[in-house]
Amino acid sequence: MNLSALRVSVWIYLAIFFAYLLGPLVIMSVTAFNSSQFPQATPWECLTFDWFGELFRDERILNGIKNSFIIGAGTVVLSVAMGLAAALMLTQIWPKLRATYYTVVIAPILIPGVVLGISTLVFWDRINRMLGLGPDSFLSNGIFLTVIGQSTFIASYCLLVLVARLQRYDTGQTEAALDLGATHAQAFRKVLLPFMRPAIASAAVLAFLASFENYNTTTFTFGQYPTLTIELAQKVRYGINPSISALAFIIVVLTVFFALLNESIIRRRQLAFAARQNKSVGEVTSGVKLPRFLSGNPAAIVLVIFCIGAVTIVGTATAYSPDACIARVTEEKRLEAEQRIQELREQREEERRQREEERQRN
């Protein structure tokens, strides 16, 4: 009895946890397909894909996405390079200074983004004035300032990822390469970098995502190059429509797609490694007969189903027209509004008549 109660409690906890975690995403995704002018899941009006078209016609949002990708690419390059250099320095520095050095390079994570944004703007504006450059110089460029400002703290995130990988590195491999006549540059490029490649890829993804969603630092440095988060914040001030929900739905779909793709690739590599260890794919996958890419790869199966669903939605969007439904809902709203107006008129007429009767009695 106690075991059954424990299992029920665990399932209830998991249901509450995932509802809290994923509930807002599900609701926002649903609002992207509702014809209501305001993002809402209920009351449901009509199934429509028009908000996606509205999104792709919004020049400000598209420009913000373009700027976000440009800034994200620059931030990835600078942050990963700085993080890798800091990680290598951490392993080479005098042990007694290691704790102090680590504290210094991690400190930007603890500094509020607003402070980093203001300090970046003030510092580079001062440098620009000292060099006698004008307001249109490279040092005043919004993309440059945003990349520098974001890299200040994102490089620390990259450092944490790279240090975790570097701690598993056998320095004897570098020493062996040097003993065989390789230069330090060759040993770094051909021995250390291949070992660090997975961590570098993870740090690059982390840096791009942190840059893409950043707002606090960017709001002081973007200049004439507003990012997606800046454009969304400005749109919310003047009212929102479900096109923002459509954008959120696309971001969620792309995130799930690339996560499944990455997991399927990793699983395929594991199967290939098992095959090299004299195990057949059938032994690893319990004898299930599937195509080579899908065999023993649940993530790939889910990815295929996901892609089929995406193609189905796109095909439905091109063939489906919500005009009749929207016209019907609009007519219902008009009739409902007229009914409310009539009820208000009758209510006011009744109140007026009651006041006249009271006046006559007095």
Number of C-alpha atoms within 10 A of each C-alpha: 6 7 8 9 10 11 12 12 12 12 12 11 12 12 12 13 12 10 13 11 11 11 13 11 15 14 15 20 23 20 27 29 25 23 23 22 12 14 22 20 18 11 8 13 17 18 19 20 22 18 23 20 11 14 19 14 11 11 10 17 22 16 16 19 18 16 20 24 17 15 25 27 18 21 29 26 16 21 28 29 17 19 25 25 14 22 24 15 14 20 13 10 11 11 11 8 10 15 11 10 17 16 10 11 19 17 13 18 14 8 11 12 22 15 13 22 24 17 16 21 22 14 10 16 18 13 13 17 12 9 9 10 14 12 12 8 10 13 19 20 16 21 26 18 25 29 24 23 24 31 27 23 24 28 29 26 22 28 28 18 22 26 20 12 17 20 11 10 14 11 12 9 13 20 13 13 17 15 10 9 10 15 13 13 10 15 18 15 12 14 16 17 14 12 17 17 13 14 23 22 14 14 25 24 16 18 28 22 14 19 26 22 15 18 20 18 24 28 19 22 28 25 16 9 19 24 32 23 20 20 16 16 13 12 15 11 8 7 8 16 19 26 24 23 24 26 19 16 21 15 12 14 15 12 12 14 17 12 14 20 17 14 17 22 16 14 20 21 12 15 21 14 13 15 15 10 9 8 13 14 20 15 12 15 15 10 12 13 12 13 8 10 13 19 21 25 21 15 20 21 17 16 21 16 12 16 13 12 12 13 12 11 12 13 11 12 16 9 7 12 14 15 11 10 15 17 12 14 16 13 12 12 12 12 12 12 12 12 12 12 12 12 12 12 12 12 12 12 12 12 12 12 12 12 12 12 11 10 9 8 7 6
